[in-house]
């Protein structure tokens, strides 16, 4: 899980595997995130991945949720 604390105090969490590049990344690689663009984006330099905070808040993910077990 990746958590982002917003300036209004909300904490947004999402599974890393909702994004193609982050899906296959190790926990160690996921820890190497930088906050960029005055807090508006997350950057994983080694993975060459960028996510906007606005996109995360809006729920714009690349991959669907896994099917629920029945």
C-alpha positions in Angstrom: 0.0 0.0 0.0 1.1 3.5 -0.7 -0.3 6.3 1.5 -0.4 10.0 0.7 -1.2 12.6 3.4 -2.9 15.6 1.9 -2.6 19.2 3.2 -6.2 19.1 4.5 -5.2 16.1 6.8 -6.8 13.4 4.7 -4.8 10.2 4.1 -5.3 8.5 0.8 -4.1 4.9 0.4 -4.0 2.7 -2.7 -2.4 -0.6 -3.6 0.8 -0.2 -5.6 -0.4 -3.0 -7.9 -3.0 -0.7 -9.4 -0.2 0.7 -11.6 1.7 -1.4 -14.2 5.2 -0.3 -13.3 4.6 -0.3 -9.5 2.9 -3.7 -9.7 6.1 -5.6 -10.2 8.3 -3.4 -8.0 9.9 -4.7 -4.8 9.1 -3.1 -1.5 12.6 -1.6 -1.4 12.0 0.0 -4.8 8.6 1.4 -3.7 10.3 3.1 -0.7 12.5 5.1 -3.1 9.7 7.6 -3.8 10.3 11.4 -4.0 7.7 14.1 -3.6 8.0 16.4 -6.6 6.3 19.5 -8.2 5.7 21.2 -4.9 3.8 18.2 -3.5 1.7 17.6 -6.6 3.4 14.4 -7.8 5.2 11.2 -6.7 8.4 10.2 -8.5 10.2 6.8 -8.5 13.4 7.7 -10.4 14.7 4.1 -10.6 11.4 2.8 -11.9 10.8 5.8 -14.2 7.3 6.2 -12.8 5.4 9.4 -12.0 1.9 9.8 -10.4 0.0 12.9 -9.8 -1.7 13.4 -6.5 -4.8 14.7 -8.3 -4.9 11.5 -10.3 -4.6 9.4 -7.2 -7.4 11.4 -5.4 -9.6 11.1 -8.4 -9.1 7.3 -8.5 -7.4 7.2 -12.0 -5.6 3.9 -11.8 -4.1 2.0 -14.7 -5.2 -1.5 -13.5 -8.6 -2.7 -12.2 -9.1 -4.1 -8.7 -8.5 -7.9 -8.6 -11.6 -10.0 -8.8 -13.2 -10.6 -5.4 -12.9 -14.2 -4.3 -16.2 -16.0 -4.3 
